[in-house]
Amino acid sequence: MNREGGGDETCVGDYHDSIQMAESVRQAVAERGGIDVIVAWIHSDAPDTRRWLTHEEIAGGVIMAIQESKLCHIVGVVD
């Protein structure tokens, strides 16, 4: 997270527990205010993951989402 005039901030969550992960983000918003960008790195052993992505696919998708100011962007293919 990055607030105007401040540095990047982290919000830690367990990607194995999607409810806890979402609550961690909600708590960060309540404590720190709005969030400009969230980059969530979800590993292939998390529940509901479908496919392993390469570094290039992940990085390219994150860069594209930031450049296009997308509200939500999922990198990869869900079968």
C-alpha positions as CSV (number, residue, x, y, z in Angstrom):
1,M,0.0,0.0,0.0
2,N,1.2,3.5,-0.7
3,R,-0.3,6.6,0.8
4,E,0.3,10.0,-0.8
5,G,3.6,11.3,0.6
6,G,4.4,8.0,2.3
7,G,6.3,4.8,1.3
8,D,5.0,1.4,0.5
9,E,3.3,-0.5,3.3
10,T,2.7,-4.2,3.6
11,C,-0.4,-6.0,4.6
12,V,0.2,-9.6,5.6
13,G,-2.4,-12.4,5.0
14,D,-2.4,-16.1,4.6
15,Y,-3.3,-17.0,1.1
16,H,-4.4,-20.5,2.2
17,D,-7.3,-18.8,4.1
18,S,-9.2,-16.5,1.7
19,I,-11.5,-15.2,4.5
20,Q,-8.6,-14.2,6.7
21,M,-6.8,-12.6,3.7
22,A,-9.8,-10.5,2.8
23,E,-10.2,-9.5,6.5
24,S,-6.5,-8.5,6.6
25,V,-7.1,-6.1,3.7
26,R,-10.3,-4.7,5.2
27,Q,-8.5,-4.1,8.5
28,A,-5.6,-2.3,6.7
29,V,-8.2,0.0,5.0
30,A,-9.9,0.7,8.3
31,E,-6.5,1.6,10.0
32,R,-4.7,3.4,7.2
33,G,-7.4,4.7,4.8
34,G,-7.8,3.9,1.1
35,I,-5.5,1.7,-0.9
36,D,-4.1,2.7,-4.3
37,V,-2.8,-0.7,-5.4
38,I,-2.8,-4.2,-3.9
39,V,-0.6,-6.9,-5.4
40,A,-1.5,-10.2,-3.9
41,W,0.9,-13.1,-4.6
42,I,-1.0,-16.3,-4.4
43,H,1.0,-19.5,-4.6
44,S,-0.1,-22.6,-6.5
45,D,-0.8,-24.6,-3.4
46,A,-3.5,-22.1,-2.2
47,P,-7.1,-23.3,-2.4
48,D,-8.9,-22.7,-5.8
49,T,-5.7,-22.1,-7.8
50,R,-5.8,-23.6,-11.2
51,R,-2.4,-23.0,-12.9
52,W,1.2,-22.1,-12.2
53,L,2.2,-18.9,-13.9
54,T,5.7,-17.9,-15.0
55,H,7.4,-14.8,-13.6
56,E,7.0,-13.0,-16.9
57,E,3.2,-13.7,-16.9
58,I,2.8,-12.4,-13.3
59,A,5.0,-9.4,-13.8
60,G,3.4,-8.5,-17.1
61,G,-0.1,-8.8,-15.7
62,V,0.7,-6.6,-12.7
63,I,2.3,-4.0,-14.8
64,M,-0.6,-4.0,-17.3
65,A,-3.2,-3.7,-14.5
66,I,-1.3,-0.7,-12.9
67,Q,-0.8,1.1,-16.3
68,E,-4.5,0.6,-17.2
69,S,-5.7,1.6,-13.6
70,K,-7.9,-1.5,-13.4
71,L,-10.0,-1.8,-10.3
72,C,-9.5,-5.6,-10.3
73,H,-7.4,-7.7,-12.6
74,I,-6.7,-11.4,-12.4
75,V,-3.5,-12.6,-14.1
76,G,-3.8,-16.1,-15.6
77,V,-6.5,-18.4,-16.9
78,V,-9.1,-20.0,-14.7
79,D,-10.4,-23.2,-16.2
